[in-house]
Amino acid sequence: HQITKLTNQDIEDEFEPLEEGLDKVTQTRSVSVLEIKLSKEPLDKSDNGYQEPIDESLVKDVDDEELTKPRGRGKGKDKGKGKGKGK
């Protein structure tokens, strides 16, 4: 079971001046926060970010070798060369 939330958090930075007689500078910035709560026990299904586990029949065991194999897109027929005008 999983609940995912995307929020913003304001962070206030305060900078001390290097020279005497100058005021402190304060800057506020907004940072995106992704919160993921995982549980083996059921969570609040009415939460907008709730995701239930996939069916057990869709889960397959993999060994370490299979996890380290490259899973790229392959070479493709043009090998990434552009096809723009004048080429």
MARMAR-240595 format. One record per residue (C-alpha): x, z negated, y negated; residue number from 1. Coordinates in steps of 0.1 Angstrom, whole numbers. Example, Ala and Ser with C-alpha at 12.3 -4.5 7.8 and 13.67 -1.06 7.14 Angstrom:
BEGIN
+-------+-------+-------+-----+
:    px :    pz :    py : seq :
+-------+-------+-------+-----+
:   123 :   -78 :    45 :   1 :
:   137 :   -71 :    11 :   2 :
+-------+-------+-------+-----+
This chain:
BEGIN
+-------+-------+-------+-----+
:    px :    pz :    py : seq :
+-------+-------+-------+-----+
:     0 :     0 :     0 :   1 :
:    13 :     9 :   -34 :   2 :
:     2 :     3 :   -71 :   3 :
:    20 :    24 :   -97 :   4 :
:    18 :    17 :  -134 :   5 :
:    34 :    36 :  -163 :   6 :
:    36 :    16 :  -196 :   7 :
:    56 :    14 :  -228 :   8 :
:    77 :   -15 :  -240 :   9 :
:    90 :   -19 :  -275 :  10 :
:   126 :   -31 :  -278 :  11 :
:   139 :   -44 :  -311 :  12 :
:   176 :   -40 :  -318 :  13 :
:   192 :   -60 :  -345 :  14 :
:   226 :   -49 :  -359 :  15 :
:   249 :   -72 :  -378 :  16 :
:   268 :   -56 :  -408 :  17 :
:   305 :   -52 :  -405 :  18 :
:   310 :   -59 :  -442 :  19 :
:   299 :   -90 :  -461 :  20 :
:   270 :   -88 :  -485 :  21 :
:   250 :   -63 :  -464 :  22 :
:   217 :   -70 :  -447 :  23 :
:   210 :   -69 :  -410 :  24 :
:   194 :   -37 :  -398 :  25 :
:   165 :   -39 :  -373 :  26 :
:   154 :    -9 :  -353 :  27 :
:   124 :    -8 :  -329 :  28 :
:   123 :    18 :  -301 :  29 :
:    97 :    24 :  -274 :  30 :
:   109 :    27 :  -238 :  31 :
:    88 :    40 :  -209 :  32 :
:    85 :    16 :  -180 :  33 :
:    76 :    26 :  -144 :  34 :
:    64 :    -3 :  -123 :  35 :
:    59 :     2 :   -85 :  36 :
:    45 :   -26 :   -64 :  37 :
:    48 :   -22 :   -26 :  38 :
:    31 :   -43 :     0 :  39 :
:    24 :   -43 :    37 :  40 :
:    -8 :   -62 :    29 :  41 :
:   -38 :   -44 :    11 :  42 :
:   -37 :   -45 :   -27 :  43 :
:   -65 :   -41 :   -53 :  44 :
:   -81 :    -7 :   -43 :  45 :
:   -99 :    -6 :   -76 :  46 :
:   -66 :    -3 :   -96 :  47 :
:   -61 :    32 :  -111 :  48 :
:   -26 :    34 :   -97 :  49 :
:   -35 :    24 :   -61 :  50 :
:   -22 :    46 :   -32 :  51 :
:   -31 :    37 :     4 :  52 :
:    -6 :    42 :    32 :  53 :
:    -6 :    75 :    50 :  54 :
:   -21 :    76 :    85 :  55 :
:     3 :    63 :   112 :  56 :
:     0 :    96 :   131 :  57 :
:    17 :   114 :   102 :  58 :
:    48 :    92 :   103 :  59 :
:    78 :   105 :   124 :  60 :
:   111 :    89 :   133 :  61 :
:   143 :   105 :   121 :  62 :
:   179 :    98 :   129 :  63 :
:   207 :    93 :   104 :  64 :
:   221 :   128 :   111 :  65 :
:   187 :   144 :   101 :  66 :
:   186 :   124 :    69 :  67 :
:   220 :   137 :    58 :  68 :
:   213 :   174 :    65 :  69 :
:   210 :   195 :    33 :  70 :
:   174 :   204 :    25 :  71 :
:   181 :   229 :    -2 :  72 :
:   161 :   260 :   -10 :  73 :
:   185 :   283 :     8 :  74 :
:   204 :   312 :    -6 :  75 :
:   176 :   336 :   -16 :  76 :
:   180 :   373 :   -18 :  77 :
:   195 :   375 :   -53 :  78 :
:   216 :   343 :   -51 :  79 :
:   206 :   331 :   -86 :  80 :
:   217 :   362 :  -105 :  81 :
:   196 :   370 :  -136 :  82 :
:   175 :   402 :  -137 :  83 :
:   172 :   405 :  -175 :  84 :
:   175 :   437 :  -195 :  85 :
:   209 :   453 :  -197 :  86 :
:   222 :   438 :  -165 :  87 :
+-------+-------+-------+-----+
